[in-house]
Every structure is written in structure tokens, then in C-alpha cells.
Amino acid sequence: MRMTAKISLQSIQRARERIGKFIARTPCELSVGLSEMVGARVFVKLDNQQATGSFKERGAANKLLQLTADEKKRGVVTPSAGNHGLGVAYQAKKLGIPATIVMPKGAPLIKQSNVRRLGAIVVLYGDYYADALTKAREIEKEKGQVFVHGFDDPVVIEGQGTLGLEIVEAVPDVDAVIVPVGGGGLIAGVGTAVKALRPQAKIIGVEPERYASMAAALRAHKPVTIEASPTIADGLAVNCVGGNALEIAAKVIDQMLTVTEDEIAKAILVLLEVEKTVVEGAGAAPLAAMFTGKADLRGKTVVLPLCGGNIDVNMMANIIERGLVKDGRLAWLRTFVSDKPGQLAAIARIIADAGASVKDVHHNRAFGRVEPGGVEIDWVLETRGHDHLAELVLKLREKKIRVLTFENV
């Protein structure tokens, strides 16, 4: 049976008093670089600096601190795509509570290993969060452990709301907060706190296009299970929002936005370069939303909660490359020339004179539509951006070299 979804500014404030010694008060700083890029006054709330790398510690601490002695002895079980499990495992270890974390088999390896390092039992089950949820409920019944819902327990939502209190205290004149949405717990808590203290501030939710479950739920006025595809924002990979989270969030959300995988990748890269901070896909989603321009925020004061930084290092190189491609700084060109001595060197000179850098080159004389006596040369180049690439292509064509860019190969 679903709990009554009642939280308030006062209950969130009590949660902060309760968890104050257990979580960090993270910085919320003006980003001059991001502000110049998007034409707004942009603050970044660095909750990726929590001990386990995400905001999830807030809700976990608020829940575990209110367990009875008997419940603490029995232990807790929770489903998680990663960050919530880390938060529960970390707080449970500090409180001496046994913890079992059920994760989808595809959960990032760094999150799996870190949960184990914190002393929790990890159970890998199914391919999606929904599978892990089902398994966690089975363990709850079989072993009598206390079930801790990562985004639909009002007590957990109150803990997440403490992030909103810190945002308004750091930026009293905030005009908008862009909140990443997975199951809906963060936006429900943050939105409640921010709206209570700063009613005119907009609460804007952002989801991956591949997991737009909150947008679907708001349209249907109830949780809806959507068809979804893998996303690099694995922390937002929830295909059905929580009923309590929806009930609370629906009262405070002003707008929902979606972002593509490439937009998320670009945001990860920009935050790494401009803010010198590592965020995962979920943490980068708010900045990705600003890049889309779908929200009218020019000249406004905006806070972006960077809610998580637990990105798999094995995926980082791929994401950085995707971000460079999206930004136009990594490009693929295909040139078609006669297979004569000096052609490669001639094209390379043009590329060098244009100020681009060759990262890789490949010849093809035999496959595809290569004409007899001709050769295709594929170039992977580092450029300054889309305009620089366009200038280079123009220079090649001025030299009568047939060239195709990645978009039209």
C-alpha cells in the first residue's frame, strides 16, 4: 500500500537537523564560464562532492536514522541503479546496520565495487531498475529486512529536499532550478523546499529522451511504465516514477524538458573543462537542458544541481569523444582522390595550414564505391569547433578535393 505523500518545508527542515552531522553541506558557486556560455547567471550546486559522490546520501541518512532498534538489527534492503545503493551502504555502515543492495546487472562497475567496499551485500538481478525493485521486494519478504525505496518514500524525499534548502540559502534570488529526474524523488523534495522559500522560482525537470517517465506521468496524471532504451544517464534510468514522488512533484514542477544522449555527453565534457568537476550523465543533465535553449532563462539566475559524479572511468573516454563530436571539435572527413604519390601529403598540408590536428587516418582502395585508380582517405581531426571545420572543408574544396563530412557520408 502506498504511503500518504505528505511532506512540507517544516519536515524538510527537521530532516536537515537530523542528518546535519551525517552529510556534507556542499558548495553552490557562480560559474563565470557557464554563465557566459548560456547567457544567464549560472550557479552549480556541487552535490557530486558528497562522500559517495551523489545527493542520495541525504535521503538515505534521513531514513536510516529513523529506524527502530529492531529494524536496524534486521537490516535494510533497497533496489538501486547505483547512487542510492551507495548512499544507503555508506550510511548503514556508519550506523552499524546490515544492508543488501539489489542492482541491475548492467549497473556501472564502479558503483558495484564501491557498494561492496562499503560492506553491503550486492545482489545483481535483471536488466533494469524495475527488475531490481521486484527482487528487493522478494528479499524483504524472505528475510524480514526493511525495504528502503530510493525515490518514493516520503522520508527519503524529505532528505533530498535538504538540497533545496541549501540552494535558496546560497542563492536567495534564484529564478530557476533545473533538476534531473529519474524516479522523481529529488525534484519532489527540492521543488517543495524551493517553492516554500522562493515561490516565484521555477522548478524545471530534465529527463533523457530515452527515459521521459515523469513527462509521461504528468500527462497521464498517474505513474506510467514507458518503453525505454539504454542511456548514459544511468542514474535517471527509471521507466516508471513513484506514485508519492509524482503526487508531490506535480504540485511544484513548472516545466519538463528532455535531452539527447549527445547533449548529455557534451555537458559532461563542458563541466570537466570549464568547472574542472567530474559528473555522471544524471549530474550533467541540467546543463544539457540549458544548452537546448528550450527554457527561456536568458538573463535569469539559475541553479544547476550537479547531483552525481560516479561515472565509470571505462566509459569516460567514449563520453568525452561523443562530447567532442557534438561540440564539433572531433570530426570525421572522407576525401576522394586519385591514388597517386603525394596526395596524402598534400591533403595533410592543407589540414595543417588550417590549424587542425590529425588524430587518425585510414586508406581504402578496394571496398565500397571506390573507383579504379582512386582512394578514399578517412581523417579523424581535432578542430576548434563547427565553424573551424567548415573553413577547412571549404579550403579542401577550393583545391578541387572531393570531401564529405561525417553528417553526409
N, C-alpha and C positions, 0 to 999 in steps of 0.2 A: 504494500500500500504506500502511495506517495505521501511524503510529509507535507505539512502545510507550509507553503512558501512565504514565510514572513521574515523579513529582515528589515532593519532600519538603521539610520545614522547612529543611533544610540547603541544598538547591538554591535555595530562595526567598531565603534569607539571602545566598547568593552572588550572586543576581541583584540584590539591593539594593546590595551593594558595587559591583557592576559599573555600575549605572545611576545611582548616587547623584549624580553631577555633571551628569546629563542631565535629571532630573525634579525637581519640587518636592516637598518634604515638606509636605503641606497640613494646615491646622488641623483639629482634631477637638474641637468645643466643645459644652458643655452648652447646650441650648436651654431656657430657663426657660418661654418661651411654649408651645412644643410639649409640654413635659413636663406643663404644667397642662392642656392640651387633651386629652391622651390618658391621663393618669393613670399615667405611667411616667417614669423618669429617662432623657430622650432626648438623645443626643449626635448631632450632624451632622458627618459627615466630608466636608469641602468639596473633593472632587476636581474639582469644576467650576471650581476656581481654577488648574488646570494651564494651561500656556501655550496649549494648543489647546482648553481647555475640557472635557477629559474624562480619565478614567483610562487611556485607550487608549495614551497615550504610554509607560506603564510597560512593557507587553509589546512594543511596537514597538522601544523602545530596547534591551531585553534581546536581542531577535532580531537587530537590525541590528549591534549591537556584536560579535556572534559570527560574522559572515560573514567568509569568507576574502577576501584581496585580490582574487582573481579574481572572486568572487561580487559584491563591491562594484562592480567595474568593469562587470560585466554588468548590474547594476541589479536592482531588485525590482519585482514586480507583485503587487497584492493586490485582492481584492474588498472592498467596504465600503458600508454604508448611510450612512456619513458620518464618524463619530468615529474609527474605526480608520484610515481613509484619512488623516484629518488628522494623527493621531499618526505614521503611517509617513512622510507627506510632510515633517512637521516634523523628525523625527529624521534622515531621509535627507538633508535639506538641510544639517543641521549636519555630517553625516559625508561630504558630497560624493558621495552615492550617487544615481544616476538612479532615479526612481520613477514607476510607472504605477499609477493608482488607477482601478479599474472600479467604477462606481456605478450603481444602478438609475436609470432616467430620472426617477423621482419623488423622488429624494433632495432634501432641503431645499436651496434655492438658496444659503443662507448657507454650507452645508458645501461645496457645489460650488465656489463662488467662493473660499473660504478655502483649499481644496486647491490650486487654480490659483495663488493668490497665493504659496503656499509653493514654487512652482516645479515641481510634479509635473504629469505628463500625466494628464488626466481623460478617461476613456472612459465614455460613458453607454450602458448596454445593458440592455434588458429592463425589466420592471416590478417585479421582486422581487429580493431578495438572491441567491436561488438562480440567477437568470439571470446576475447579475454574476459569481458564482462560476464558472459554466461558461465565460464569456467570458475570465475571468482565466486559467483553466487553458489555454485555447487560446493566449493570448498567451505564457504560459510556454513552451509547446512551440515556437511560431513564432519567438520572439525570444531564447530561452535565458535569460530573466530568472528570478531566484529567486522562487519563489512564497512569499508570507508569509500564512499563514492567520490570520485575525483572532481566532479563539476556539478552534481545535482543535490548535494547535501547542503541545506541552508547554513549549517555551522561552518562548513568548508567555504561556502560563498562569502560568509561574513569575514573570514580570514583573508580571502582575496581582496575584499573591499578595503582593507587597510592600505593597499596600494593607492587607492583613490584619495584617501585622507592625506597621504604624503604628497600627492601631486598638487592638490589645492593649496596646501601649506607652502610648497615650494614655488608655485606659480599661481598666486591669488587671482590674477586677471586672465586666467586661461579661457580661451574661446572655444576650443575643441580638444577632445581626447580621442585618438584613434586606437581602438582596442582590437587585438587579434581575437578571433572567435573560433573555438573548436566545439566543445560541449556547451559553452555559454556561461560557465561559472564566473570567469574573470569579468566579462562585460556586465554581468548582473551585479556583482559586488562593487566594482569600480564605478559603474553608472549610478548606483544607488548613493554612494558616498559623494560623488562629484555633484550630482544634481541637487542633493540636500544642501550642500555648501555653496554651490555656484549654479543656480537654476538655469541661467541663460547659456551655460556652456553646452555645446553639442557633444553627444556621445555617438561616435561613428564606429561601427563594427566593420571588420575586414576579414574575409574568408578566401581561401584558394578557390578558384573557379571549379576545381575538381571536388571540392568538399563544401559546397554552399548550403549546409544543412540549416543554419539559422535563418537565412533568407527564405528558404522553403517553408520553415516552420512559421515564420511571421505571416507569410501569405496564407497559409492554411489555418492559422490560429491554433495550431497544435503541433507537437513533435511529429516530424515526417522522416521516415527512413529513405534516404536517397541512394541512387546508384553512384558510386564514386570510383575514382582511379587513383593510383599512387601519386603522392605529392612530396616535394622536397620539404614542405612544411609539415613534417610528420607529427608535430605536436598539435596540429589542428585537424588531424585525420580522424574526425568523429562523424559518422554518417547519420546520426540522429541526436539532436540536442536533448538535454534533460528537461523534463516537464517543469520542475521547480525553477530551473535556470531560465526557461522560456517565460514563465509567468512573471518572474521578477524583471528580466531584461526587457520584455515588451513594453514595460512602463517607462523605460529610460532611453531606449535606442531611438536616435533621430534619423539615422541613415545606415544602410548596409551597402558595402562595396565588395567587389571580388577582384582578385588579382591573378595574373597568369604565372606559370612556373618561371618564365624568363624574367618577369618583373620582380619576382621574389629573389631570383639569383642576382639580378642587378643590385637590388637593395642590400643584400649580404655583402657584395663587393664594395659598394659605396660606404657602408658603415665601417668596413675594415679599413678602407683607405682614408676616409675623412675623419671618423671618430676614433680610429685605432682600437675598435672593440669588435670582438667576435660574437656574432649572433647566429642562431639557427634560423631555419626558414620561418618558423612561427614568430620569432622575435623581429624579423625583418619585414614582416607583412605590413605593419603600419606605415613604414617609409615607402614601401612599394605602392601602397594606396595613394600616397601623396604624389608620387610620380605619375599616376594615371591622370591626375587633374579632374577626376570625377567629382570631387568635393570642392566647393567654392571656398577656399581657405586662404587666398592671396591676401597678404597684409594682416592676417589673423595670428593670434598667439596659440600655438598648437603643441600639445604634449604627445610624444610617441613612447609608449611603454615598450622597452626592449625586454620582452618578458622571459627570454631564454637564450642561453649561449651554448647549449650542449649539442654541438654539431659533430658528426662523425668525421674524423680527420681524413679518412679514406674517401669521403665524398667531397671534401673541401676543394680539392683540385678541380674536380668536374664542375662544381658550382661556380668557382671562380672563372673557369673558362666560359661557362654559359653567361655569366655576368659580363665578361669582356666582349663576348659576341653581341649581346643585347645592347651594350654601350657603343658598339662599333669599333672597339679597339683591338679586336681579334677578328680577322677577316679571311675569307677563302676566295681566291680568284682562280679562274681557269683560263689560261691563254692557249691560243691555237696558232701554231707557226709551222713553217717548213722545217724538216729535220735536217738542218744544215749546221756546220760548225759555227759557233759564236752566237747562236740565237739565245741560248740560256744566259750567257754573259751580258748580252745587250739588254734583255729584259731586267736582269738583276741591277744593271747600272741605272735604268730608269727608276726602278723602285728605290734604290739608294739615294739618288738625286732628289727624289720626292720626300725623303726623310722617313720612309717606312723601314721596318726591320723584318727580314725573312726569318721565320721560325721553322718552316719545313717546306720542302719542295719535292714533287714527285712527277716522273715522266710516264706517259702512257703512249706507246706506239702501236699496240696491237688490239686493244679492246674497245668496245663501244663503236662509235661512229667516226673513228679516226680515219682520215683519208690516206691513201697510199702516199708515202713521201712526207706525211705530216706527223706532228706530235702534239699531244695535249700536255701542258705543264700546269699542274696544280700548285698553287702557292698558298701557304698559310702565313699571314702577315700580321705584324703588330703595327697599329696606326694610332693616331691621336683621337680618332672618332669618325663618325659618319661623313662629315664634311671633308676630312683629310682623305678618306678612302675614295670619295667621289672625285677629288682632284687627281688622285693617282690614276684612276680609271680613265679620266679624260686625257691625261698625258700619254698613256699607253695607246689609246685610240688615235691620238694625233700622229703617232708613229706607225699607224696602219696595222696595229696588232689587234687581232680579234680577241675580245676578253669578255668573260661572263663573271658576274658576281655570284655569291652564294645564293642570293634570293631568286635568281632566274636560271640557275644551272639545271 
